[in-house]
Amino acid sequence: DERGEEDDDEEFDILDIRADQRRSHADQMSNIDDLPVERNPAGLPEPITSWQDAIGRGYLNKSLLDKLVTAGLKRPTLIQRHA
């Protein structure tokens, strides 16, 4: 129905806006690598360094990578790197 189509269009508009916001603030996130991280327990796998690294380790697939990039996520956040 028409209302459902309007809701879908609005959702995509919001997703596009969020992706644009992420892209415009990417420079402000460049200091993320300088933040201290404490990891427990010992022996955890090393954090991922990029989405490509996550794909190489089998944590992500290409389809998900494409969605992350489309959403404006050029690289993993600090939490995502260690998750």
C-alpha positions as CSV (number, residue, x, y, z in Angstrom):
1,D,0.0,0.0,0.0
2,E,1.0,3.6,-0.4
3,R,1.7,4.2,3.3
4,G,4.1,1.2,3.4
5,E,6.0,2.6,0.4
6,E,6.2,6.0,2.1
7,D,7.6,4.4,5.3
8,D,10.2,2.6,3.2
9,D,11.2,5.8,1.4
10,E,11.5,7.6,4.7
11,E,13.7,4.9,6.2
12,F,16.1,5.0,3.2
13,D,16.2,8.8,3.5
14,I,17.2,8.5,7.1
15,L,19.8,5.9,6.3
16,D,21.3,8.1,3.6
17,I,21.4,11.1,6.0
18,R,23.2,9.0,8.7
19,A,25.7,7.8,6.1
20,D,26.4,11.3,5.0
21,Q,26.9,12.4,8.6
22,R,29.4,9.5,9.2
23,R,31.3,10.5,6.1
24,S,31.4,14.2,7.1
25,H,32.7,13.4,10.6
26,A,35.3,10.8,9.5
27,D,38.2,13.2,10.1
28,Q,37.1,13.8,13.7
29,M,37.3,10.1,14.3
30,S,40.9,9.8,13.2
31,N,42.1,9.9,16.8
32,I,40.3,6.6,17.6
33,D,43.6,4.7,17.3
34,D,45.0,6.7,20.2
35,L,42.4,5.7,22.8
36,P,43.5,3.2,25.4
37,V,41.8,-0.2,25.4
38,E,41.9,-2.8,28.1
39,R,41.1,-6.4,26.9
40,N,40.2,-9.3,29.2
41,P,40.7,-12.2,29.4
42,A,44.2,-12.8,28.1
43,G,44.6,-14.6,24.9
44,L,41.9,-12.9,22.9
45,P,42.4,-12.7,19.1
46,E,44.1,-9.5,17.9
47,P,41.6,-6.7,17.1
48,I,40.7,-6.2,13.4
49,T,42.4,-3.3,11.7
50,S,40.0,-2.9,8.8
51,W,36.8,-4.3,7.3
52,Q,39.1,-6.2,4.8
53,D,41.0,-7.7,7.8
54,A,37.7,-8.9,9.2
55,I,36.8,-10.5,5.8
56,G,40.2,-12.1,5.7
57,R,39.6,-13.7,9.1
58,G,36.2,-14.9,8.1
59,Y,34.3,-12.5,10.5
60,L,32.5,-10.7,7.7
61,N,31.5,-11.5,4.1
62,K,31.6,-9.2,1.0
63,S,27.8,-8.5,1.1
64,L,28.0,-7.2,4.7
65,L,31.1,-5.1,3.8
66,D,29.2,-3.5,0.9
67,K,26.4,-2.6,3.3
68,L,28.8,-1.1,5.9
69,V,30.5,1.0,3.3
70,T,27.1,2.2,1.9
71,A,26.2,3.1,5.4
72,G,29.2,5.4,5.6
73,L,31.3,3.2,7.8
74,K,34.8,3.3,6.2
75,R,36.5,1.5,9.0
76,P,35.5,-0.3,12.2
77,T,34.9,1.7,15.4
78,L,37.0,1.1,18.4
79,I,34.4,-1.3,19.9
80,Q,33.9,-3.1,16.5
81,R,37.7,-3.7,16.2
82,H,37.8,-5.5,19.5
83,A,34.4,-7.3,19.4
